[in-house]
Amino acid sequence: MLIVRSKLKPVDIYCYLKARFGEPNGFQNFLRKNDSDNWIHWDYSLEAGESDVYFAGTSREIHTSSESR
């Protein structure tokens, strides 16, 4: 469980996920170009127990979703 009591910057989340899980592995990462015009700059698709958890970082927001398998 992740509880956020204050704001987290997208770069903070990205640095944590990269240090913990390595390079981004989500589907959007395969579609991105190496410039700043991407809508989604990085994304992670992770497994947590019986759930799939998805993180996607845009310029100013983090989008998350979770679903049970």
Phi, psi and omega in degrees: 000137177243121178245124180250121181256354175214183182284143172242136177279150177305323180294327178295315179296315180301313181298319178296311182296320180293319178293324184276321189240357180090203183296150177304139185235009182283165183297321181298334180295330178286337182269344187286153174259165182271058175210179185272004181276002180289141175288314175250121184274331178201155175206148179235137173242113187237155174253131178228097184065240179263016183237152170256130181241134184236131175238132176227131181251123173258191182298323186232357185223159171244129176252134179231152172208157180215141175215146179278146177272000000 
